[in-house]
Amino acid sequence: MNRFDDVLAKFAKNRNSKGCTESEIVSLTPDDPEILPESYRKFLQVAGNGIDDFLTGSDFRVPDLEGTREAANELLENSGLPPLPRHAFVFVMHQGYQFYYFDNESVYYFQEGWGAVEKRFDSFEHFFYSVVSRIEDINRG
């Protein structure tokens, strides 16, 4: 196991995680399954159909991702920005006004009202570590 696998397994333990089947994962990008980073695929296998305490209020589960690319492009268009890159994949949409996507391994963020897309993380692993760290800080009180 590598560090990401260890952190994912530890986080998922006792959190009611529901993983995806390979066919559910492939259904996300039927024309180009290779655009999904390996770490994201691992996350989906463990928690792609939900996990307690993760991104509460955000759409990240596989069943919730349908239409997120179109919604993201609409937000970008309304802000006068170009659409998502061709191989970008929106993996989190929050309340219809902000989203995360990856393009090549990097993770980008956009929020309605901003004038630009912002690169936030070099990889899905770093995004995941950041989310887990925030949750652990909150739980420590």
C-alpha positions in Angstrom: 0.0 0.0 0.0 1.1 3.6 -0.6 0.3 6.6 1.5 -2.9 7.5 -0.4 -4.2 4.0 0.0 -3.4 4.1 3.8 -5.1 7.5 4.3 -8.2 6.4 2.3 -8.5 3.1 4.2 -8.1 4.8 7.6 -10.6 7.6 6.7 -13.2 5.1 5.3 -13.0 2.9 8.4 -16.3 3.3 10.4 -17.7 5.9 8.0 -20.3 3.9 6.2 -18.5 4.1 2.9 -20.1 2.7 -0.2 -17.9 2.0 -3.2 -18.6 1.8 -6.9 -18.4 -1.0 -9.3 -16.1 -0.8 -12.2 -19.0 -0.3 -14.6 -20.2 2.7 -12.5 -16.8 4.2 -12.7 -16.5 3.6 -16.5 -20.0 5.2 -16.9 -18.6 8.5 -15.7 -16.4 8.8 -18.8 -17.5 6.2 -21.3 -15.7 7.9 -24.2 -12.4 8.4 -22.4 -12.0 6.4 -19.1 -8.3 7.3 -19.0 -9.0 10.9 -17.9 -9.8 9.8 -14.3 -6.6 9.8 -12.2 -5.8 6.5 -10.6 -6.2 7.9 -7.0 -9.7 9.1 -7.9 -10.6 5.7 -9.3 -9.4 4.2 -5.9 -11.5 6.7 -4.1 -14.6 5.8 -6.2 -14.0 2.1 -5.5 -14.1 2.8 -1.7 -16.5 5.7 -1.4 -17.9 6.7 -4.8 -21.5 6.0 -3.7 -21.1 7.9 -0.4 -19.1 8.1 2.8 -20.1 9.8 6.1 -18.5 13.2 6.9 -17.0 13.8 3.4 -17.9 17.0 1.6 -21.3 17.4 3.3 -23.7 19.4 1.1 -21.7 18.8 -2.0 -22.4 16.5 -4.9 -19.5 14.0 -5.2 -21.2 10.7 -5.3 -21.3 9.0 -8.7 -25.1 9.2 -9.0 -25.0 13.0 -8.4 -22.3 13.7 -11.0 -24.6 13.5 -14.0 -24.9 17.0 -15.5 -22.2 18.6 -13.4 -20.0 19.3 -16.4 -22.9 21.2 -18.1 -23.7 23.1 -14.9 -20.0 24.0 -14.5 -19.8 25.2 -18.1 -22.9 27.3 -17.6 -21.3 29.0 -14.5 -18.1 29.7 -16.5 -20.1 31.1 -19.4 -22.1 33.3 -17.1 -18.9 34.7 -15.8 -17.5 35.4 -19.2 -15.0 32.6 -19.1 -14.2 29.9 -21.6 -15.7 26.4 -21.1 -13.9 23.6 -19.3 -11.0 22.0 -21.2 -12.0 19.1 -23.3 -10.6 16.4 -21.0 -11.6 18.1 -17.7 -13.8 16.1 -15.3 -16.0 17.8 -12.7 -15.8 15.6 -9.5 -17.4 18.0 -7.0 -20.3 20.5 -7.4 -21.3 22.4 -4.3 -24.8 24.0 -4.1 -24.7 24.8 -7.9 -22.3 27.7 -7.5 -18.9 26.2 -7.0 -17.0 23.2 -8.3 -13.8 21.3 -8.5 -12.5 19.5 -11.5 -9.3 17.9 -12.7 -7.5 18.3 -15.9 -4.5 16.1 -16.3 -3.7 15.4 -12.7 -4.2 19.0 -11.4 -7.3 20.0 -9.4 -9.0 23.4 -10.2 -11.7 25.3 -8.4 -14.2 27.8 -9.5 -16.8 29.8 -7.6 -19.6 31.9 -9.1 -18.7 35.6 -9.0 -15.0 34.9 -9.4 -13.2 36.2 -12.5 -11.0 33.2 -12.9 -10.5 29.5 -12.4 -7.9 28.7 -9.7 -5.5 25.8 -9.6 -5.8 24.5 -6.0 -3.9 21.2 -5.9 -1.4 19.3 -8.0 -3.4 16.0 -7.7 -6.5 14.4 -6.4 -4.4 12.9 -3.6 -3.5 16.4 -2.3 -7.2 17.5 -2.6 -8.2 14.4 -0.6 -5.5 15.0 2.1 -6.7 18.6 2.5 -10.4 17.5 3.0 -9.4 14.8 5.4 -7.2 17.2 7.4 -10.0 19.7 7.7 -12.5 17.0 8.9 -10.0 15.7 11.5 -9.4 19.3 12.7 -13.2 19.8 13.1 -13.6 16.5 14.9 -10.8 17.4 17.3 -12.8 20.4 18.2 
